[in-house]
Amino acid sequence: MDIIRFWDVLPERAREGLLRAGTNVMIKPGGFLAREHTRAAPVFVLRSGAAKVWVERDGETVILDVLGPGDIVGELEAVDGGVRDASVEALTAVQALVLPADRFRAVLDAHPGSSWAVAAVLAERLRDANTLRTAHFPDEPRRRLAGRLRRLVARFGQPLPGGLGHAVQVPVSQQDLGRWAGMGRRKVAQILAAEGGRVTVARNMITVRSAEALRRLSDDPEPAVVEPFAPRPHLHDARERVAP
């Protein structure tokens, strides 16, 4: 699965411009980078850690994505000036570059072609959303779950000894996976149990013991190719403060 990370596809000079214009912040686990329905619109670029994107509907939490290093938060509001359409909450300690939306736009405007990095991110997220929607008709819960697991492995996966699988050290539970994939926790547990331990979800750890396990889940005739996660370098030349 190809994950488009904003920072990776941004031209080098635009990166330098954002570093000069932004502030390096630390957000504690449980802290919010954004809250649904608010108009405050700073832009965050995650440099380390994990954050979940979610909305609340009829008292239930619906998870839309789990973001990691290189991902961007607030790009939609920076484009259209609208209200936040989802909350973004730190799952782990998060280090991020933050800057006001107008300053973010000014940096991109100063570096021709940089706006295509935002477009690439939005295109990738739209493709993923369409894939998830089509797996609801006809109803294919295994394929939906496999897609969420592949997304986590692509963003956070660390190779297991022997290189036969990946470990994801992010606090995403079976209930979280269900909320993300559009099913209940019991259905997630049922699907995972049928895999005989090839995919396990424990506290703060998801283990995918082989790409074959994800292929089986998704009924994909092609081998599942997952790019290994590579830690991103820390920020330099940015002011630092601590966010609540």
DODREN-592455 format. One record per residue: residue in three letters; x, z, y of N, C-alpha, C in turn; residue number from 1. Coordinates in nm, 3 decimals, decimal comma. Layout:
% residues N
(ALA; (X; Z; Y); (X; Z; Y); (X; Z; Y); NUM)
...
This chain:
% residues 244
(MET; (0,085; 0,000; -0,120); (0,000; 0,000; 0,000); (0,088; 0,000; 0,125); 1)
(ASP; (0,056; -0,089; 0,218); (0,131; -0,097; 0,343); (0,064; -0,009; 0,448); 2)
(ILE; (0,140; 0,088; 0,500); (0,095; 0,173; 0,609); (0,168; 0,130; 0,735); 3)
(ILE; (0,094; 0,098; 0,839); (0,155; 0,060; 0,966); (0,175; 0,186; 1,049); 4)
(ARG; (0,299; 0,221; 1,072); (0,331; 0,337; 1,155); (0,368; 0,286; 1,295); 5)
(PHE; (0,298; 0,337; 1,393); (0,315; 0,291; 1,531); (0,461; 0,292; 1,574); 6)
(TRP; (0,530; 0,403; 1,549); (0,668; 0,417; 1,596); (0,760; 0,315; 1,530); 7)
(ASP; (0,732; 0,280; 1,406); (0,817; 0,187; 1,332); (0,807; 0,045; 1,387); 8)
(VAL; (0,689; 0,005; 1,432); (0,670; -0,133; 1,477); (0,686; -0,147; 1,628); 9)
(LEU; (0,711; -0,037; 1,698); (0,728; -0,041; 1,844); (0,870; -0,089; 1,876); 10)
(PRO; (0,886; -0,181; 1,973); (1,019; -0,225; 2,011); (1,106; -0,109; 2,060); 11)
(GLU; (1,235; -0,121; 2,038); (1,328; -0,012; 2,067); (1,322; 0,031; 2,214); 12)
(ARG; (1,315; -0,064; 2,306); (1,313; -0,027; 2,448); (1,185; 0,047; 2,485); 13)
(ALA; (1,074; 0,011; 2,420); (0,949; 0,083; 2,446); (0,958; 0,225; 2,391); 14)
(ARG; (1,024; 0,242; 2,277); (1,046; 0,378; 2,224); (1,123; 0,463; 2,326); 15)
(GLU; (1,228; 0,404; 2,378); (1,309; 0,478; 2,476); (1,226; 0,513; 2,599); 16)
(GLY; (1,140; 0,421; 2,640); (1,055; 0,448; 2,756); (0,957; 0,561; 2,730); 17)
(LEU; (0,899; 0,565; 2,611); (0,807; 0,673; 2,577); (0,880; 0,806; 2,568); 18)
(LEU; (1,001; 0,806; 2,515); (1,078; 0,929; 2,506); (1,108; 0,986; 2,645); 19)
(ARG; (1,140; 0,897; 2,739); (1,167; 0,942; 2,875); (1,040; 0,992; 2,944); 20)
(ALA; (0,927; 0,930; 2,913); (0,802; 0,962; 2,983); (0,727; 1,079; 2,922); 21)
(GLY; (0,756; 1,112; 2,797); (0,676; 1,211; 2,725); (0,741; 1,347; 2,714); 22)
(THR; (0,668; 1,436; 2,649); (0,712; 1,573; 2,626); (0,707; 1,601; 2,477); 23)
(ASN; (0,810; 1,666; 2,427); (0,815; 1,702; 2,286); (0,741; 1,834; 2,266); 24)
(VAL; (0,639; 1,835; 2,180); (0,559; 1,955; 2,159); (0,559; 1,993; 2,011); 25)
(MET; (0,533; 2,120; 1,986); (0,512; 2,170; 1,851); (0,370; 2,224; 1,841); 26)
(ILE; (0,298; 2,184; 1,740); (0,161; 2,230; 1,718); (0,159; 2,308; 1,587); 27)
(LYS; (0,107; 2,430; 1,593); (0,102; 2,513; 1,474); (-0,006; 2,463; 1,378); 28)
(PRO; (0,005; 2,496; 1,248); (-0,101; 2,461; 1,153); (-0,236; 2,516; 1,201); 29)
(GLY; (-0,338; 2,432; 1,199); (-0,470; 2,472; 1,248); (-0,491; 2,440; 1,395); 30)
(GLY; (-0,384; 2,405; 1,466); (-0,398; 2,366; 1,606); (-0,453; 2,226; 1,619); 31)
(PHE; (-0,517; 2,198; 1,733); (-0,583; 2,069; 1,752); (-0,502; 1,980; 1,846); 32)
(LEU; (-0,482; 1,858; 1,803); (-0,426; 1,756; 1,892); (-0,538; 1,692; 1,973); 33)
(ALA; (-0,658; 1,689; 1,918); (-0,774; 1,632; 1,985); (-0,900; 1,694; 1,928); 34)
(ARG; (-1,004; 1,702; 2,010); (-1,134; 1,752; 1,966); (-1,240; 1,646; 1,994); 35)
(GLU; (-1,327; 1,628; 1,896); (-1,434; 1,530; 1,907); (-1,520; 1,557; 2,030); 36)
(HIS; (-1,562; 1,451; 2,096); (-1,655; 1,453; 2,210); (-1,591; 1,500; 2,341); 37)
(THR; (-1,460; 1,523; 2,343); (-1,395; 1,563; 2,468); (-1,338; 1,440; 2,538); 38)
(ARG; (-1,312; 1,455; 2,668); (-1,259; 1,342; 2,745); (-1,110; 1,355; 2,775); 39)
(ALA; (-1,052; 1,471; 2,749); (-0,908; 1,483; 2,766); (-0,841; 1,382; 2,673); 40)
(ALA; (-0,753; 1,300; 2,728); (-0,705; 1,187; 2,649); (-0,554; 1,169; 2,652); 41)
(PRO; (-0,476; 1,272; 2,621); (-0,333; 1,246; 2,604); (-0,310; 1,168; 2,474); 42)
(VAL; (-0,199; 1,101; 2,467); (-0,160; 1,026; 2,348); (-0,048; 1,103; 2,278); 43)
(PHE; (-0,060; 1,116; 2,147); (0,042; 1,183; 2,067); (0,105; 1,083; 1,971); 44)
(VAL; (0,236; 1,092; 1,955); (0,305; 1,020; 1,848); (0,366; 1,126; 1,757); 45)
(LEU; (0,320; 1,132; 1,633); (0,369; 1,233; 1,539); (0,511; 1,199; 1,496); 46)
(ARG; (0,597; 1,300; 1,496); (0,736; 1,282; 1,455); (0,767; 1,356; 1,326); 47)
(SER; (0,691; 1,463; 1,299); (0,702; 1,533; 1,171); (0,572; 1,606; 1,146); 48)
(GLY; (0,547; 1,638; 1,018); (0,427; 1,712; 0,983); (0,310; 1,622; 0,948); 49)
(ALA; (0,194; 1,685; 0,925); (0,073; 1,613; 0,884); (-0,047; 1,666; 0,962); 50)
(ALA; (-0,139; 1,576; 0,993); (-0,261; 1,612; 1,066); (-0,379; 1,536; 1,007); 51)
(LYS; (-0,493; 1,604; 0,997); (-0,612; 1,537; 0,944); (-0,705; 1,498; 1,058); 52)
(VAL; (-0,767; 1,382; 1,042); (-0,864; 1,330; 1,138); (-1,002; 1,350; 1,076); 53)
(TRP; (-1,092; 1,419; 1,148); (-1,221; 1,450; 1,087); (-1,331; 1,457; 1,192); 54)
(VAL; (-1,454; 1,443; 1,143); (-1,572; 1,460; 1,226); (-1,667; 1,554; 1,152); 55)
(GLU; (-1,759; 1,612; 1,225); (-1,860; 1,699; 1,165); (-1,996; 1,633; 1,179); 56)
(ARG; (-2,067; 1,621; 1,067); (-2,199; 1,561; 1,066); (-2,293; 1,650; 0,985); 57)
(ASP; (-2,399; 1,698; 1,050); (-2,499; 1,782; 0,983); (-2,433; 1,902; 0,915); 58)
(GLY; (-2,337; 1,962; 0,982); (-2,271; 2,080; 0,929); (-2,166; 2,053; 0,824); 59)
(GLU; (-2,142; 1,926; 0,790); (-2,044; 1,890; 0,689); (-1,924; 1,822; 0,754); 60)
(THR; (-1,805; 1,850; 0,701); (-1,684; 1,787; 0,750); (-1,661; 1,654; 0,677); 61)
(VAL; (-1,636; 1,550; 0,752); (-1,603; 1,419; 0,696); (-1,461; 1,385; 0,739); 62)
(ILE; (-1,371; 1,371; 0,644); (-1,232; 1,339; 0,675); (-1,217; 1,187; 0,684); 63)
(LEU; (-1,155; 1,142; 0,791); (-1,137; 0,999; 0,815); (-0,997; 0,950; 0,779); 64)
(ASP; (-0,897; 1,038; 0,794); (-0,760; 0,997; 0,763); (-0,672; 1,121; 0,763); 65)
(VAL; (-0,552; 1,106; 0,708); (-0,448; 1,207; 0,718); (-0,325; 1,136; 0,772); 66)
(LEU; (-0,278; 1,180; 0,888); (-0,169; 1,112; 0,958); (-0,037; 1,184; 0,937); 67)
(GLY; (0,072; 1,108; 0,949); (0,204; 1,164; 0,929); (0,304; 1,109; 1,029); 68)
(PRO; (0,434; 1,127; 1,004); (0,538; 1,084; 1,097); (0,527; 0,936; 1,134); 69)
(GLY; (0,536; 0,909; 1,263); (0,528; 0,773; 1,312); (0,390; 0,730; 1,353); 70)
(ASP; (0,287; 0,807; 1,315); (0,150; 0,770; 1,348); (0,115; 0,812; 1,490); 71)
(ILE; (0,010; 0,749; 1,543); (-0,032; 0,772; 1,681); (-0,173; 0,829; 1,684); 72)
(VAL; (-0,198; 0,916; 1,780); (-0,329; 0,978; 1,803); (-0,370; 0,951; 1,947); 73)
(GLY; (-0,493; 0,906; 1,969); (-0,543; 0,887; 2,105); (-0,529; 0,746; 2,158); 74)
(GLU; (-0,492; 0,650; 2,070); (-0,473; 0,513; 2,119); (-0,604; 0,448; 2,160); 75)
(LEU; (-0,715; 0,482; 2,092); (-0,844; 0,423; 2,130); (-0,885; 0,467; 2,269); 76)
(GLU; (-0,873; 0,596; 2,296); (-0,911; 0,649; 2,427); (-0,819; 0,595; 2,537); 77)
(ALA; (-0,692; 0,571; 2,501); (-0,600; 0,513; 2,599); (-0,640; 0,370; 2,633); 78)
(VAL; (-0,702; 0,301; 2,539); (-0,743; 0,163; 2,561); (-0,872; 0,155; 2,642); 79)
(ASP; (-0,975; 0,236; 2,599); (-1,107; 0,218; 2,661); (-1,153; 0,334; 2,750); 80)
(GLY; (-1,076; 0,442; 2,755); (-1,113; 0,555; 2,840); (-1,233; 0,633; 2,791); 81)
(GLY; (-1,276; 0,610; 2,667); (-1,392; 0,679; 2,614); (-1,362; 0,821; 2,568); 82)
(VAL; (-1,467; 0,886; 2,516); (-1,450; 1,022; 2,465); (-1,387; 1,015; 2,327); 83)
(ARG; (-1,330; 1,126; 2,285); (-1,271; 1,134; 2,152); (-1,381; 1,114; 2,047); 84)
(ASP; (-1,355; 1,028; 1,951); (-1,455; 1,004; 1,848); (-1,429; 1,083; 1,721); 85)
(ALA; (-1,324; 1,167; 1,721); (-1,293; 1,251; 1,605); (-1,200; 1,363; 1,649); 86)
(SER; (-1,198; 1,469; 1,570); (-1,102; 1,577; 1,591); (-0,977; 1,548; 1,510); 87)
(VAL; (-0,862; 1,590; 1,562); (-0,735; 1,575; 1,490); (-0,671; 1,713; 1,485); 88)
(GLU; (-0,654; 1,766; 1,363); (-0,610; 1,903; 1,342); (-0,481; 1,905; 1,260); 89)
(ALA; (-0,385; 1,986; 1,301); (-0,259; 1,996; 1,229); (-0,279; 2,064; 1,094); 90)
(LEU; (-0,239; 1,997; 0,987); (-0,242; 2,057; 0,853); (-0,118; 2,141; 0,829); 91)
(THR; (-0,007; 2,098; 0,885); (0,119; 2,169; 0,879); (0,170; 2,182; 1,022); 92)
(ALA; (0,284; 2,245; 1,040); (0,347; 2,241; 1,171); (0,376; 2,096; 1,206); 93)
(VAL; (0,339; 2,056; 1,325); (0,353; 1,917; 1,368); (0,442; 1,912; 1,491); 94)
(GLN; (0,540; 1,823; 1,488); (0,618; 1,791; 1,606); (0,569; 1,657; 1,657); 95)
(ALA; (0,541; 1,648; 1,786); (0,486; 1,523; 1,840); (0,536; 1,500; 1,982); 96)
(LEU; (0,539; 1,373; 2,017); (0,564; 1,332; 2,155); (0,428; 1,315; 2,220); 97)
(VAL; (0,406; 1,376; 2,337); (0,276; 1,368; 2,403); (0,294; 1,321; 2,546); 98)
(LEU; (0,201; 1,236; 2,592); (0,203; 1,191; 2,731); (0,063; 1,147; 2,770); 99)
(PRO; (0,030; 1,157; 2,899); (-0,103; 1,115; 2,945); (-0,129; 0,968; 2,916); 100)
(ALA; (-0,256; 0,935; 2,900); (-0,292; 0,798; 2,864); (-0,243; 0,697; 2,967); 101)
(ASP; (-0,253; 0,730; 3,097); (-0,211; 0,633; 3,199); (-0,061; 0,609; 3,194); 102)
(ARG; (0,016; 0,714; 3,164); (0,160; 0,699; 3,153); (0,196; 0,619; 3,027); 103)
(PHE; (0,120; 0,642; 2,920); (0,140; 0,566; 2,796); (0,118; 0,417; 2,822); 104)
(ARG; (0,007; 0,384; 2,890); (-0,021; 0,244; 2,919); (0,085; 0,183; 3,009); 105)
(ALA; (0,135; 0,261; 3,105); (0,237; 0,210; 3,197); (0,365; 0,174; 3,123); 106)
(VAL; (0,403; 0,257; 3,026); (0,524; 0,228; 2,948); (0,506; 0,099; 2,868); 107)
(LEU; (0,392; 0,085; 2,803); (0,369; -0,037; 2,723); (0,362; -0,160; 2,813); 108)
(ASP; (0,299; -0,146; 2,931); (0,291; -0,259; 3,023); (0,430; -0,303; 3,070); 109)
(ALA; (0,521; -0,208; 3,077); (0,657; -0,238; 3,125); (0,742; -0,307; 3,019); 110)
(HIS; (0,693; -0,311; 2,895); (0,770; -0,371; 2,786); (0,681; -0,473; 2,715); 111)
(PRO; (0,687; -0,598; 2,757); (0,599; -0,703; 2,701); (0,606; -0,706; 2,548); 112)
(GLY; (0,490; -0,719; 2,489); (0,481; -0,725; 2,343); (0,456; -0,591; 2,278); 113)
(SER; (0,474; -0,480; 2,354); (0,458; -0,348; 2,294); (0,313; -0,319; 2,255); 114)
(SER; (0,219; -0,378; 2,327); (0,079; -0,353; 2,295); (0,043; -0,403; 2,156); 115)
(TRP; (0,123; -0,495; 2,102); (0,097; -0,543; 1,967); (0,119; -0,433; 1,863); 116)
(ALA; (0,198; -0,331; 1,896); (0,216; -0,218; 1,805); (0,085; -0,142; 1,789); 117)
(VAL; (0,013; -0,123; 1,901); (-0,119; -0,059; 1,895); (-0,215; -0,147; 1,817); 118)
(ALA; (-0,212; -0,277; 1,843); (-0,301; -0,369; 1,773); (-0,276; -0,367; 1,622); 119)
(ALA; (-0,149; -0,359; 1,583); (-0,116; -0,356; 1,441); (-0,171; -0,231; 1,374); 120)
(VAL; (-0,162; -0,117; 1,443); (-0,216; 0,008; 1,388); (-0,367; -0,002; 1,372); 121)
(LEU; (-0,434; -0,051; 1,475); (-0,580; -0,063; 1,469); (-0,623; -0,160; 1,359); 122)
(ALA; (-0,549; -0,268; 1,342); (-0,582; -0,365; 1,238); (-0,567; -0,302; 1,099); 123)
(GLU; (-0,460; -0,227; 1,078); (-0,439; -0,163; 0,948); (-0,548; -0,062; 0,918); 124)
(ARG; (-0,587; 0,015; 1,018); (-0,692; 0,115; 0,997); (-0,827; 0,048; 0,971); 125)
(LEU; (-0,852; -0,066; 1,037); (-0,976; -0,138; 1,012); (-0,979; -0,193; 0,870); 126)
(ARG; (-0,866; -0,247; 0,824); (-0,859; -0,297; 0,686); (-0,886; -0,185; 0,587); 127)
(ASP; (-0,826; -0,069; 0,612); (-0,847; 0,044; 0,521); (-0,993; 0,088; 0,521); 128)
(ALA; (-1,054; 0,094; 0,640); (-1,195; 0,133; 0,649); (-1,284; 0,034; 0,576); 129)
(ASN; (-1,252; -0,095; 0,587); (-1,331; -0,196; 0,517); (-1,316; -0,185; 0,366); 130)
(THR; (-1,194; -0,156; 0,321); (-1,170; -0,138; 0,178); (-1,251; -0,021; 0,125); 131)
(LEU; (-1,254; 0,089; 0,201); (-1,329; 0,207; 0,159); (-1,479; 0,177; 0,156); 132)
(ARG; (-1,527; 0,103; 0,255); (-1,670; 0,069; 0,261); (-1,711; -0,020; 0,145); 133)
(THR; (-1,629; -0,118; 0,112); (-1,666; -0,208; 0,003); (-1,664; -0,138; -0,132); 134)
(ALA; (-1,585; -0,031; -0,144); (-1,582; 0,045; -0,269); (-1,706; 0,132; -0,285); 135)
(HIS; (-1,789; 0,140; -0,181); (-1,917; 0,211; -0,191); (-2,026; 0,116; -0,245); 136)
(PHE; (-1,999; -0,013; -0,246); (-2,101; -0,108; -0,291); (-2,034; -0,221; -0,370); 137)
(PRO; (-2,045; -0,226; -0,503); (-2,113; -0,121; -0,580); (-2,032; 0,008; -0,580); 138)
(ASP; (-2,096; 0,119; -0,615); (-2,030; 0,248; -0,605); (-1,911; 0,257; -0,701); 139)
(GLU; (-1,791; 0,275; -0,645); (-1,668; 0,282; -0,724); (-1,588; 0,404; -0,682); 140)
(PRO; (-1,629; 0,523; -0,724); (-1,561; 0,644; -0,680); (-1,415; 0,650; -0,721); 141)
(ARG; (-1,381; 0,599; -0,838); (-1,241; 0,601; -0,881); (-1,154; 0,518; -0,788); 142)
(ARG; (-1,203; 0,400; -0,750); (-1,126; 0,315; -0,659); (-1,112; 0,380; -0,522); 143)
(ARG; (-1,217; 0,446; -0,474); (-1,207; 0,514; -0,344); (-1,105; 0,627; -0,350); 144)
(LEU; (-1,107; 0,705; -0,457); (-1,012; 0,814; -0,469); (-0,870; 0,761; -0,480); 145)
(ALA; (-0,851; 0,655; -0,557); (-0,718; 0,596; -0,572); (-0,665; 0,548; -0,437); 146)
(GLY; (-0,753; 0,491; -0,355); (-0,711; 0,445; -0,224); (-0,663; 0,557; -0,134); 147)
(ARG; (-0,732; 0,673; -0,140); (-0,690; 0,786; -0,058); (-0,556; 0,842; -0,108); 148)
(LEU; (-0,540; 0,847; -0,241); (-0,415; 0,897; -0,298); (-0,299; 0,803; -0,263); 149)
(ARG; (-0,322; 0,674; -0,270); (-0,217; 0,579; -0,234); (-0,176; 0,597; -0,088); 150)
(ARG; (-0,273; 0,624; -0,004); (-0,244; 0,642; 0,139); (-0,156; 0,765; 0,160); 151)
(LEU; (-0,186; 0,873; 0,089); (-0,105; 0,994; 0,099); (0,036; 0,973; 0,047); 152)
(VAL; (0,047; 0,904; -0,067); (0,179; 0,878; -0,123); (0,261; 0,790; -0,030); 153)
(ALA; (0,198; 0,689; 0,030); (0,270; 0,600; 0,120); (0,323; 0,674; 0,242); 154)
(ARG; (0,247; 0,773; 0,289); (0,289; 0,845; 0,410); (0,383; 0,962; 0,380); 155)
(PHE; (0,358; 1,032; 0,271); (0,427; 1,160; 0,250); (0,500; 1,170; 0,116); 156)
(GLY; (0,490; 1,070; 0,029); (0,542; 1,083; -0,106); (0,692; 1,100; -0,113); 157)
(GLN; (0,735; 1,195; -0,196); (0,876; 1,216; -0,226); (0,895; 1,189; -0,375); 158)
(PRO; (0,998; 1,111; -0,414); (1,014; 1,076; -0,555); (1,034; 1,198; -0,644); 159)
(LEU; (0,970; 1,195; -0,759); (0,992; 1,298; -0,860); (1,125; 1,272; -0,930); 160)
(PRO; (1,183; 1,375; -0,993); (1,307; 1,353; -1,069); (1,289; 1,240; -1,171); 161)
(GLY; (1,385; 1,151; -1,175); (1,375; 1,037; -1,264); (1,305; 0,918; -1,202); 162)
(GLY; (1,247; 0,937; -1,083); (1,184; 0,827; -1,013); (1,058; 0,774; -1,077); 163)
(LEU; (0,989; 0,857; -1,156); (0,871; 0,810; -1,228); (0,740; 0,835; -1,154); 164)
(GLY; (0,746; 0,899; -1,042); (0,625; 0,927; -0,967); (0,659; 0,987; -0,833); 165)
(HIS; (0,559; 1,045; -0,768); (0,578; 1,102; -0,635); (0,508; 1,237; -0,623); 166)
(ALA; (0,564; 1,322; -0,540); (0,501; 1,448; -0,503); (0,466; 1,442; -0,355); 167)
(VAL; (0,348; 1,490; -0,322); (0,301; 1,493; -0,183); (0,281; 1,640; -0,145); 168)
(GLN; (0,368; 1,690; -0,060); (0,360; 1,831; -0,020); (0,282; 1,844; 0,110); 169)
(VAL; (0,153; 1,824; 0,099); (0,060; 1,835; 0,212); (-0,061; 1,913; 0,163); 170)
(PRO; (-0,110; 2,010; 0,241); (-0,223; 2,092; 0,195); (-0,356; 2,018; 0,201); 171)
(VAL; (-0,374; 1,924; 0,108); (-0,499; 1,850; 0,094); (-0,558; 1,888; -0,042); 172)
(SER; (-0,675; 1,949; -0,040); (-0,738; 1,999; -0,162); (-0,826; 1,893; -0,227); 173)
(GLN; (-0,878; 1,925; -0,346); (-0,974; 1,836; -0,410); (-1,098; 1,817; -0,322); 174)
(GLN; (-1,140; 1,924; -0,257); (-1,255; 1,913; -0,166); (-1,223; 1,819; -0,050); 175)
(ASP; (-1,101; 1,831; 0,005); (-1,061; 1,741; 0,113); (-1,060; 1,596; 0,067); 176)
(LEU; (-1,005; 1,572; -0,052); (-1,003; 1,436; -0,106); (-1,145; 1,381; -0,122); 177)
(GLY; (-1,235; 1,468; -0,170); (-1,374; 1,426; -0,185); (-1,437; 1,391; -0,053); 178)
(ARG; (-1,413; 1,475; 0,048); (-1,469; 1,448; 0,181); (-1,412; 1,320; 0,240); 179)
(TRP; (-1,291; 1,287; 0,204); (-1,225; 1,167; 0,255); (-1,272; 1,042; 0,179); 180)
(ALA; (-1,298; 1,060; 0,049); (-1,334; 0,946; -0,035); (-1,484; 0,931; -0,055); 181)
(GLY; (-1,562; 1,020; 0,006); (-1,707; 1,006; -0,001); (-1,768; 1,051; -0,132); 182)
(MET; (-1,726; 1,169; -0,180); (-1,781; 1,225; -0,303); (-1,762; 1,376; -0,301); 183)
(GLY; (-1,823; 1,446; -0,397); (-1,809; 1,591; -0,405); (-1,682; 1,632; -0,477); 184)
(ARG; (-1,646; 1,760; -0,460); (-1,525; 1,811; -0,524); (-1,534; 1,800; -0,676); 185)
(ARG; (-1,653; 1,824; -0,730); (-1,668; 1,816; -0,876); (-1,639; 1,676; -0,928); 186)
(LYS; (-1,680; 1,574; -0,853); (-1,653; 1,437; -0,896); (-1,503; 1,410; -0,893); 187)
(VAL; (-1,434; 1,460; -0,790); (-1,288; 1,444; -0,784); (-1,224; 1,510; -0,905); 188)
(ALA; (-1,266; 1,634; -0,936); (-1,210; 1,706; -1,049); (-1,236; 1,631; -1,180); 189)
(GLN; (-1,355; 1,574; -1,193); (-1,391; 1,499; -1,314); (-1,300; 1,377; -1,331); 190)
(ILE; (-1,280; 1,303; -1,222); (-1,196; 1,183; -1,228); (-1,052; 1,220; -1,261); 191)
(LEU; (-1,000; 1,324; -1,199); (-0,862; 1,364; -1,224); (-0,844; 1,417; -1,366); 192)
(ALA; (-0,943; 1,490; -1,415); (-0,936; 1,543; -1,551); (-0,926; 1,430; -1,653); 193)
(ALA; (-0,996; 1,320; -1,627); (-0,993; 1,207; -1,719); (-0,856; 1,140; -1,724); 194)
(GLU; (-0,771; 1,168; -1,624); (-0,638; 1,110; -1,621); (-0,537; 1,192; -1,702); 195)
(GLY; (-0,581; 1,303; -1,760); (-0,495; 1,379; -1,851); (-0,366; 1,431; -1,789); 196)
(GLY; (-0,372; 1,473; -1,664); (-0,254; 1,530; -1,600); (-0,163; 1,430; -1,532); 197)
(ARG; (-0,198; 1,302; -1,533); (-0,114; 1,203; -1,464); (-0,119; 1,219; -1,313); 198)
(VAL; (-0,234; 1,268; -1,265); (-0,249; 1,298; -1,123); (-0,305; 1,440; -1,113); 199)
(THR; (-0,235; 1,528; -1,041); (-0,280; 1,666; -1,028); (-0,284; 1,704; -0,880); 200)
(VAL; (-0,382; 1,786; -0,846); (-0,396; 1,837; -0,710); (-0,396; 1,989; -0,718); 201)
(ALA; (-0,287; 2,050; -0,673); (-0,275; 2,195; -0,671); (-0,259; 2,238; -0,526); 202)
(ARG; (-0,246; 2,366; -0,504); (-0,233; 2,417; -0,368); (-0,108; 2,361; -0,301); 203)
(ASN; (-0,127; 2,291; -0,190); (-0,018; 2,235; -0,111); (0,064; 2,130; -0,184); 204)
(MET; (0,016; 2,077; -0,296); (0,095; 1,980; -0,370); (0,005; 1,885; -0,449); 205)
(ILE; (0,026; 1,756; -0,428); (-0,038; 1,652; -0,509); (0,074; 1,583; -0,585); 206)
(THR; (0,057; 1,568; -0,715); (0,158; 1,504; -0,797); (0,099; 1,380; -0,864); 207)
(VAL; (0,161; 1,267; -0,836); (0,123; 1,140; -0,901); (0,241; 1,102; -0,989); 208)
(ARG; (0,222; 1,110; -1,120); (0,335; 1,101; -1,212); (0,380; 0,959; -1,239); 209)
(SER; (0,302; 0,860; -1,198); (0,345; 0,722; -1,212); (0,255; 0,632; -1,129); 210)
(ALA; (0,309; 0,515; -1,091); (0,227; 0,416; -1,021); (0,116; 0,367; -1,113); 211)
(GLU; (0,141; 0,370; -1,243); (0,040; 0,328; -1,340); (-0,086; 0,413; -1,329); 212)
(ALA; (-0,068; 0,542; -1,298); (-0,185; 0,630; -1,284); (-0,277; 0,582; -1,172); 213)
(LEU; (-0,220; 0,543; -1,060); (-0,302; 0,492; -0,949); (-0,362; 0,357; -0,984); 214)
(ARG; (-0,289; 0,274; -1,058); (-0,344; 0,146; -1,099); (-0,465; 0,166; -1,190); 215)
(ARG; (-0,454; 0,263; -1,282); (-0,564; 0,291; -1,372); (-0,686; 0,341; -1,295); 216)
(LEU; (-0,661; 0,428; -1,197); (-0,773; 0,481; -1,119); (-0,848; 0,372; -1,045); 217)
(SER; (-0,773; 0,278; -0,991); (-0,835; 0,176; -0,907); (-0,876; 0,053; -0,986); 218)
(ASP; (-0,844; 0,052; -1,117); (-0,873; -0,066; -1,199); (-0,810; -0,190; -1,139); 219)
(ASP; (-0,691; -0,173; -1,084); (-0,619; -0,281; -1,017); (-0,535; -0,357; -1,120); 220)
(PRO; (-0,553; -0,487; -1,133); (-0,474; -0,561; -1,230); (-0,327; -0,575; -1,194); 221)
(GLU; (-0,296; -0,552; -1,066); (-0,157; -0,562; -1,023); (-0,093; -0,425; -1,019); 222)
(PRO; (0,038; -0,414; -1,046); (0,107; -0,285; -1,037); (0,095; -0,227; -0,898); 223)
(ALA; (0,078; -0,096; -0,891); (0,068; -0,029; -0,761); (0,207; -0,012; -0,703); 224)
(VAL; (0,232; -0,076; -0,591); (0,362; -0,067; -0,525); (0,348; 0,027; -0,406); 225)
(VAL; (0,426; 0,134; -0,405); (0,418; 0,231; -0,298); (0,555; 0,247; -0,236); 226)
(GLU; (0,565; 0,224; -0,107); (0,691; 0,243; -0,038); (0,722; 0,392; -0,030); 227)
(PRO; (0,845; 0,433; -0,067); (0,879; 0,575; -0,059); (0,883; 0,622; 0,084); 228)
(PHE; (0,847; 0,748; 0,102); (0,846; 0,808; 0,235); (0,988; 0,833; 0,280); 229)
(ALA; (1,019; 0,799; 0,405); (1,150; 0,826; 0,463); (1,131; 0,914; 0,585); 230)
(PRO; (1,193; 1,034; 0,588); (1,177; 1,123; 0,703); (1,220; 1,055; 0,832); 231)
(ARG; (1,146; 1,078; 0,939); (1,178; 1,020; 1,068); (1,275; 1,110; 1,145); 232)
(PRO; (1,364; 1,050; 1,227); (1,455; 1,133; 1,305); (1,381; 1,214; 1,409); 233)
(HIS; (1,439; 1,326; 1,448); (1,378; 1,409; 1,551); (1,391; 1,343; 1,687); 234)
(LEU; (1,309; 1,386; 1,779); (1,311; 1,330; 1,913); (1,435; 1,375; 1,988); 235)
(HIS; (1,479; 1,293; 2,082); (1,589; 1,326; 2,170); (1,546; 1,298; 2,314); 236)
(ASP; (1,615; 1,364; 2,407); (1,594; 1,338; 2,550); (1,449; 1,358; 2,591); 237)
(ALA; (1,380; 1,456; 2,530); (1,241; 1,486; 2,570); (1,230; 1,634; 2,597); 238)
(ARG; (1,150; 1,668; 2,698); (1,127; 1,810; 2,728); (1,046; 1,870; 2,616); 239)
(GLU; (1,065; 2,000; 2,591); (0,998; 2,062; 2,478); (0,915; 2,181; 2,525); 240)
(ARG; (0,795; 2,193; 2,469); (0,712; 2,310; 2,491); (0,635; 2,337; 2,363); 241)
(VAL; (0,567; 2,451; 2,356); (0,492; 2,487; 2,236); (0,344; 2,480; 2,268); 242)
(ALA; (0,270; 2,404; 2,186); (0,126; 2,393; 2,202); (0,059; 2,495; 2,114); 243)
(PRO; (-0,056; 2,551; 2,153); (-0,123; 2,649; 2,071); (-0,179; 2,587; 1,944); 244)
